[in-house]
């Protein structure tokens, strides 16, 4: 029997099959990995394309907004140029009007100055006393029977006799009356002393109901009106906020001194003994005597013999000096 030859091909085939299988499996896994990676990149590309489209839309919108802003900017610049031109035109008109008004004011002041020098009486509301120019620079303020105030040269008669007779000339008033008729600015310019201004305000409070804060009281017999030193102290603190109690007490004496001086001693001071809570104390009072010679009026209309002094004996003669302490 012949011997068979060894099968040399079978053994190598058997040995290479597992290796090929492993290689094939690795290739298959690699292919799946690449396919998965490719899908991820496709998804990423789609996302980027969407972002690109969105950004393109945003850029187009911003370009439209920029164009709109440029259009509006041009419109604003045009409007600004128009307003600047209008402003220059109005400034020119205003300057021309001011020049004309100044010229008219100067003409009126010159005419009023000439009329005043001829003896005219001009209503104070129509006259700028700082603008008119008259001899010696003196104007007198007067009141007439018609109730109006006028300017004139001192003691000059009105040839037209308008407004009736002169009822009261400003120069005839007491200094305290003159200051009381001024506004705060003119009063401050005329009197740099606080007690002097307070004395004028005190007189104004007595004669002008519109002031409201009036510390004066009605007297009786030979006293038309009076104000207590204590009431005057409280009144000063109300009129001058921020003043201390101690300083207000000092101002009481100085204000009383100023009132006596400005009234040319038409006012007077009297000490009055009073009783409160069972205790006696002496207090000064600033008095307006009933027989005081006050230009225009001696006291408020309708003054009666009422008050806390009614029925008391006649007091001694008023003091006009030594008002201190």
C-alpha positions as CSV (number, residue, x, y, z in Angstrom):
1,X,0.0,0.0,0.0
2,X,1.5,3.2,-0.9
3,X,2.1,5.7,1.7
4,X,0.2,9.0,1.5
5,X,2.0,12.3,1.3
6,X,1.4,14.9,4.2
7,X,-1.2,17.5,3.7
8,X,1.0,20.6,3.8
9,X,-1.8,23.1,2.7
10,X,-4.3,22.3,5.5
11,X,-2.2,23.4,8.4
12,X,-1.3,26.9,7.3
13,X,-5.0,27.6,6.3
14,X,-6.1,26.7,9.7
15,X,-3.5,28.9,11.4
16,X,-4.4,32.0,9.3
17,X,-8.2,32.0,9.7
18,X,-8.2,33.5,13.2
19,X,-5.8,36.2,12.3
20,X,-7.8,37.2,9.3
21,X,-11.0,37.2,11.4
22,X,-9.4,39.5,13.9
23,X,-8.1,41.8,11.2
24,X,-11.5,41.8,9.6
25,X,-13.2,42.6,13.0
26,X,-10.7,45.5,13.5
27,X,-11.4,46.9,10.1
28,X,-15.1,46.6,10.7
29,X,-14.9,48.4,14.0
30,X,-12.7,51.0,12.4
31,X,-15.2,51.5,9.6
32,X,-18.0,51.9,12.1
33,X,-16.0,54.4,14.1
34,X,-15.2,56.4,10.9
35,X,-18.9,56.3,9.9
36,X,-19.9,57.6,13.4
37,X,-17.2,60.3,13.2
38,X,-18.4,61.3,9.8
39,X,-22.0,61.5,11.1
40,X,-20.9,63.8,13.9
41,X,-19.0,66.0,11.5
42,X,-22.0,66.1,9.2
43,X,-24.1,67.2,12.2
44,X,-21.4,69.8,13.1
45,X,-21.4,71.1,9.5
46,X,-25.2,71.4,9.6
47,X,-24.9,73.4,12.9
48,X,-22.3,75.6,11.5
49,X,-24.3,76.2,8.4
50,X,-27.3,77.2,10.5
51,X,-25.0,79.6,12.6
52,X,-23.7,81.0,9.3
53,X,-27.2,81.7,8.1
54,X,-28.2,83.2,11.4
55,X,-25.2,85.5,11.4
56,X,-25.8,86.4,7.8
57,X,-29.3,87.5,8.8
58,X,-28.0,89.4,11.8
59,X,-25.4,91.2,9.6
60,X,-28.1,92.1,7.1
61,X,-30.3,93.4,9.9
62,X,-27.4,95.5,11.3
63,X,-26.6,96.8,7.9
64,X,-30.2,97.9,7.6
65,X,-30.1,99.6,11.0
66,X,-26.9,101.3,10.2
67,X,-28.3,102.6,7.0
68,X,-31.4,103.9,9.0
69,X,-29.1,105.5,11.6
70,X,-27.1,107.2,8.9
71,X,-30.3,108.5,7.3
72,X,-31.6,109.8,10.7
73,X,-28.2,111.3,11.5
74,X,-28.3,113.2,8.2
75,X,-31.8,114.4,9.1
76,X,-30.7,115.5,12.6
77,X,-27.7,117.4,11.2
78,X,-29.9,119.1,8.7
79,X,-32.4,120.0,11.5
80,X,-29.5,121.3,13.6
81,X,-28.3,123.5,10.8
82,X,-31.9,124.8,10.4
83,X,-32.2,125.5,14.1
84,X,-28.8,127.2,14.2
85,X,-29.8,129.5,11.4
86,X,-33.2,130.2,13.2
87,X,-31.3,130.9,16.4
88,X,-29.0,133.4,14.7
89,X,-32.1,135.0,13.2
90,X,-33.9,135.2,16.5
91,X,-30.8,136.5,18.3
92,X,-30.6,139.2,15.7
93,X,-34.2,140.1,16.2
94,X,-33.8,140.0,20.0
95,X,-30.7,142.3,19.9
96,X,-32.6,144.7,17.6
97,X,-35.5,144.7,20.0
98,X,-33.3,145.3,23.0
99,X,-31.5,148.1,21.2
100,X,-34.9,149.6,20.3
101,X,-36.2,149.1,23.9
102,X,-33.1,150.7,25.3
103,X,-33.4,153.7,22.9
104,X,-37.1,154.0,23.8
105,X,-36.3,153.8,27.5
106,X,-33.7,156.5,27.1
107,X,-36.2,158.7,25.2
108,X,-38.9,158.2,27.8
109,X,-36.4,158.9,30.7
110,X,-35.3,162.1,28.9
111,X,-38.9,163.2,28.3
112,X,-39.9,162.4,31.9
113,X,-36.8,164.3,33.2
114,X,-37.8,167.4,31.2
115,X,-41.5,167.1,32.3
116,X,-40.4,166.7,36.0
117,X,-38.2,169.8,35.6
118,X,-41.3,171.6,34.3
119,X,-43.2,170.7,37.5
120,X,-45.0,167.6,36.4
121,X,-46.2,165.0,38.9
122,X,-45.7,161.5,37.4
123,X,-47.1,158.3,38.9
124,X,-44.4,156.2,40.5
125,X,-45.4,153.0,38.7
126,X,-44.5,154.7,35.4
127,X,-41.1,156.2,36.5
128,X,-37.8,154.5,36.8
129,X,-36.3,156.9,39.4
130,X,-32.8,155.6,38.7
131,X,-33.1,156.5,35.0
132,X,-34.4,160.0,35.1
133,X,-32.0,162.9,35.4
134,X,-33.1,166.1,37.2
135,X,-31.4,169.0,38.8
136,X,-29.5,168.0,41.9
137,X,-30.6,164.4,41.3
138,X,-33.5,164.9,43.8
139,X,-37.0,163.4,43.4
140,X,-39.7,163.6,46.0
141,X,-42.3,160.9,46.5
142,X,-45.8,162.2,47.4
143,X,-49.3,160.9,47.8
144,X,-52.4,162.7,46.5
145,X,-56.1,162.7,47.3
146,X,-56.7,160.1,44.6
147,X,-54.7,157.6,46.6
148,X,-51.9,157.3,44.0
149,X,-48.2,157.9,44.6
150,X,-46.3,160.4,42.5
151,X,-42.8,161.6,41.8
152,X,-42.0,165.3,41.6
153,X,-39.2,167.8,42.1
154,X,-39.2,168.8,45.8
155,X,-42.1,171.1,46.5
156,X,-43.0,171.7,42.9
157,X,-46.7,172.3,42.0
158,X,-48.4,170.3,39.2
159,X,-49.5,172.8,36.5
160,X,-52.2,170.2,35.4
161,X,-53.4,169.7,39.0
162,X,-54.0,166.0,38.4
163,X,-54.9,163.7,41.3
164,X,-56.0,166.5,43.7
165,X,-54.0,168.1,46.4
166,X,-50.9,166.5,47.9
167,X,-51.9,164.6,50.9
168,X,-48.5,163.6,52.1
169,X,-45.0,164.0,50.7
170,X,-42.4,161.3,51.2
171,X,-40.0,163.9,52.6
172,X,-42.5,164.9,55.3
173,X,-42.5,161.4,56.7
174,X,-40.5,160.4,59.7
175,X,-37.4,158.3,58.9
176,X,-39.1,155.2,60.4
177,X,-42.1,155.8,58.1
178,X,-39.8,156.2,55.1
179,X,-37.9,153.0,55.8
180,X,-41.2,151.1,56.5
181,X,-42.4,152.0,53.0
182,X,-39.4,150.5,51.3
183,X,-39.1,146.9,50.1
184,X,-36.5,144.6,51.7
185,X,-33.8,145.3,49.1
186,X,-34.1,149.1,49.3
187,X,-34.4,149.0,53.0
188,X,-31.2,146.9,53.3
189,X,-29.4,149.4,50.9
190,X,-30.6,152.4,53.0
191,X,-29.8,150.9,56.4
192,X,-27.0,148.4,57.0
193,X,-27.9,148.1,60.7
194,X,-30.1,145.2,61.7
195,X,-31.8,147.0,64.6
196,X,-32.6,149.9,62.3
197,X,-34.2,147.5,59.8
198,X,-36.1,145.7,62.6
199,X,-37.5,149.0,63.9
200,X,-38.7,149.8,60.3
201,X,-40.3,146.4,60.0
202,X,-41.9,146.8,63.5
203,X,-43.5,150.1,62.3
204,X,-44.6,148.5,59.1
205,X,-46.3,145.6,61.0
206,X,-48.2,148.3,63.0
207,X,-49.4,150.2,59.9
208,X,-49.7,147.5,57.2
209,X,-52.3,144.8,57.8
210,X,-50.8,142.7,54.9
211,X,-47.7,142.0,57.0
212,X,-49.7,139.8,59.3
213,X,-47.2,139.3,62.2
214,X,-48.2,142.3,64.3
215,X,-47.0,142.4,68.0
216,X,-48.6,145.8,68.8
217,X,-51.5,146.0,71.2
218,X,-54.2,148.7,71.6
219,X,-53.7,151.0,74.6
220,X,-56.0,153.3,76.4
221,X,-56.2,156.9,77.6
222,X,-52.9,158.6,76.6
223,X,-51.4,155.5,75.0
224,X,-52.6,154.6,71.5
225,X,-50.6,151.4,71.0
226,X,-47.8,149.6,72.7
227,X,-45.6,146.5,72.3
228,X,-44.1,144.6,75.2
229,X,-40.3,143.9,75.3
230,X,-41.0,140.1,75.7
231,X,-43.4,140.1,72.7
232,X,-40.8,142.1,70.8
233,X,-38.2,139.5,71.5
234,X,-40.4,136.7,70.2
235,X,-41.3,138.8,67.2
236,X,-37.6,139.4,66.4
237,X,-36.9,135.6,66.5
238,X,-39.8,135.0,64.1
239,X,-38.7,137.7,61.7
240,X,-35.0,136.7,61.8
241,X,-34.8,132.9,61.9
242,X,-31.7,131.5,63.4
243,X,-31.2,134.2,66.0
244,X,-30.5,132.9,69.5
245,X,-32.6,133.8,72.6
246,X,-29.7,135.7,74.2
247,X,-29.0,137.7,71.0
248,X,-32.7,138.4,70.6
249,X,-32.7,140.0,74.1
250,X,-29.8,142.3,73.1
251,X,-31.6,143.2,69.8
252,X,-34.8,144.2,71.8
253,X,-32.9,147.1,73.5
254,X,-31.1,148.1,70.2
255,X,-34.3,147.9,68.2
256,X,-36.2,150.1,70.8
257,X,-33.3,152.6,70.7
258,X,-33.5,152.7,66.8
259,X,-37.3,153.1,66.9
260,X,-37.0,156.1,69.3
261,X,-34.3,157.7,67.1
262,X,-36.0,157.0,63.7
263,X,-39.4,158.3,65.1
264,X,-37.7,161.5,66.3
265,X,-38.9,160.5,69.8
266,X,-42.5,160.4,68.8
267,X,-42.4,156.9,70.3
268,X,-41.6,156.5,74.0
269,X,-40.7,153.8,76.6
270,X,-42.4,153.1,79.8
271,X,-41.8,150.5,82.4
272,X,-44.8,148.6,83.6
273,X,-45.1,146.4,86.7
274,X,-47.1,143.2,86.1
275,X,-48.0,140.1,88.0
276,X,-47.8,136.6,86.7
277,X,-48.2,133.3,88.6
278,X,-48.2,135.3,91.8
279,X,-44.9,137.0,91.1
280,X,-44.3,140.7,90.2
281,X,-42.0,141.7,87.5
282,X,-41.2,145.0,85.6
283,X,-41.2,145.0,81.8
284,X,-40.5,147.7,79.3
285,X,-43.0,148.8,76.7
286,X,-42.5,150.7,73.5
287,X,-45.4,153.2,73.3
288,X,-47.1,155.3,70.7
289,X,-48.6,158.1,72.7
290,X,-52.1,159.1,71.7
291,X,-51.0,162.7,71.1
292,X,-47.9,161.9,69.1
293,X,-47.5,164.0,66.0
294,X,-47.2,161.3,63.3
295,X,-47.4,162.5,59.7
296,X,-50.4,161.0,58.1
297,X,-52.0,159.3,61.1
298,X,-51.4,159.0,64.8
299,X,-52.6,155.4,65.2
300,X,-54.6,152.7,63.5
301,X,-58.2,153.6,62.6
302,X,-60.7,152.5,65.1
303,X,-58.4,152.5,68.1
304,X,-60.5,152.3,71.3
305,X,-59.8,152.6,75.0
306,X,-59.5,148.8,75.5
307,X,-56.6,146.7,76.6
308,X,-55.0,145.6,79.8
309,X,-54.4,149.2,80.8
310,X,-58.1,150.1,80.7
311,X,-59.3,151.6,84.0
312,X,-55.9,152.0,85.4
313,X,-54.6,155.4,86.8
314,X,-52.8,157.7,84.4
315,X,-49.2,156.5,84.1
316,X,-46.3,158.9,84.5
317,X,-44.9,160.8,81.6
318,X,-43.2,158.6,79.0
319,X,-39.4,158.1,79.2
320,X,-37.5,158.7,76.0
321,X,-33.9,158.0,77.2
322,X,-32.1,155.4,79.1
323,X,-33.6,152.5,77.2
324,X,-31.0,149.9,78.1
325,X,-30.7,146.8,80.1
